[in-house]
Amino acid sequence: MRCETCDNGDRHPGRRPYVQQRGDRIAVVTEVPVEECAACGEVWFAEDVALRLDELLTEMLTTDLVAVRPYSAPASTAA
């Protein structure tokens, strides 16, 4: 898929760290699945990834002053 931002590159899958600071707390989630443009560096998250990232960051920033964790998909609840 062509990059909508620069129209010079194609979007391709990758993994990147994501850092968020809230007040005096910092959380880093590593290996987050993304689509990125090699030409301009723009990054996109799939909806399910963004929702899971929000869950992880909320948990990390509620309990830890500084936290680093790898991205993990939610555990399956199918029986």
C-alpha positions, 0 to 999 in steps of 0.5 A: 500500500502506498504511503498517504503522507509522502506518496514516495514510499510503500507501507510495509510491516515492521516492529518498533518500540513505543514510549509514553510518559504520563507525569513522572512515569515512563513506559516503553513497550518494545516490538510493537507491530506497525506498518511504516513508510521507509521513505518518510518514517510515518508509522501506523498501528492496526486497531487491535494493536492500538487497543492492546498497546493502550491496555499495556500502557495503562497497566504499566503506568498505573503500577510502575514508575519506569516500566519496559515490557515487550508487546504481547497480544492478549491471551485467547479466551476461546474455549 
